[in-house]
Structure formats: structure tokens, C-alpha cells
Amino acid sequence: MAITLTWTGHATWLIDTGSGVLLVDPFFDECPTASMKAKDVACDTILVTHGHFDHVADLVAIAKRTQARVLCAFEIAQWLAKQGVENTQPMNFGGSVAVPGGTAKMEIAHHSSSLPDGTYGGNPAGWLLDVGGVRAYIAGDTALFSDMQRIGRPRDGRGIDVAVLPIGDVFTMGPEDSYEALRLLKPRIALPNHYGTWPPIAQDAAVWAARVTAEKLAEPRVLVPGGSVRIAAQGS
């Protein structure tokens, strides 16, 4: 069993679970580093971490075209309803729902959240996925927080297989805090995102990866927009 994660740029991911495709934080047409356009996206479920434009700019268009169910904060679901998007699953921290290939749990994040028109977006979130036999943590836009240790705690003898963390700094945690996050989460594999899109969040991902390797924090995988990585379940 395995999943395939494709980074399309910034903080947007396509996750093929083997039973369907999850789309995280759709930001394509206005993203300067995006590897594809919104019109070309195919997905079964959309997961939203928070309401900032660089995470939802193409959400309404893709949700309407694909009819994919949108998992998001209650307040974002209310906003989507006003945009004509009806297939939503309102959620809040600690809640879990079924998604193609497994389950998605809404986890806490330390950030802010408002929609592009200024509407309050509820709590920002991360996602803990148990899909395709793989446990994946999508941190979303967040600062470092101690509950990452709880999120990474093994369940049924299984820890986190892959963690996706922001490293851009300024608006999220930067490289230094991401290393501490990895110490708390203890994932097998680590993927950076939310960097390099604009000058304020420029980072050298190769330097980041070298330190992650040197300190044996995880196995780093640095992708270019459009790049994919296959993550096999433990024991596969």
C-alpha cells in the first residue's frame, strides 16, 4: 500500500490514495510557481487548511466543476454556501471523517484565517491523514507548537510516515522552528512547502534538507513544483 503526493507549488498538494485523489489548498492560476492550471485539476475531495487567498483562490471554481466534497472549518463552509458550493463537510478541531482511502482528522494550527473578501474563516487547521495505509501530516500554515508531539505520537505502533511542513518564515515557521517540529513529530519522511513563491518567503531548501539529514530528523524529500513522491506504508 502507498500514496503519491504531488506538490504543484506553494502549499498546494494532490494526494493519490489509491482510492481517489485529495486536493489540499487549491492555489493555481495566481500562483507564480504553480505547475498546472485550475482547469486541469481532477480530484475527489478538497481539504482546506484556512481561508487566506493563497490557499483558496481556486477553491470555488474547482469545487463547482468537480463536485468534490470540501472539508473545511465551519465558517469556510458557510462562506462557500454563499458562493454556490453545496458539497461541503464543515468541521472543527479533533473531528475525523472518511475520505477516499481512509480518514482525515482536522488538527490544530497556530495562524490566522480570513477569506479573500474579509469574511472570518474560523480556526486555521492542519490535517492528519490515514490513507492508503500511510499516515501523513499536513501542517498547513502554522507556527511551531508543542502539540506536534501529541500529533506525532505512535498509534497502533505506527508513527507519522510523512510530514509536510512550511519553512518559508515570516508568515509561518521558518527552517529553525521546522527542525524542532520534526523533533516533536518524528516522521519517517519530511517535505517542505510554503517557501519560494515570493521573495519574502525565499529559502534554500537544499540547505534545509542537508541539516535535516545531518541531524537525522527525517528523510527529507525536496520537490520542484509538479514533482511527486511515492510513500509506501510501513512494512510494504
ABEGO torsion letter per residue (X at the ends): XBBBBBBAEEABBBBBAGAEBBBBGBBAAABAABABBAAABBBABBBBABABAAAAAAAAAAAAAAGBBBBBBAAAAAAAAAAGBABBBBBBBGBBBBBBGEBBBBBBBBBBBBBAAGBBAEBBBBBBBBBGGBBBBBAEBBBBBAAAAAAABBBGGBBBABBBBBAAEGABBBAAAAAAAAAAAGBABBBBBGBGABAAABBBAAAAAAAAAAAGABBBBBBBBGBBBBBBBBGX
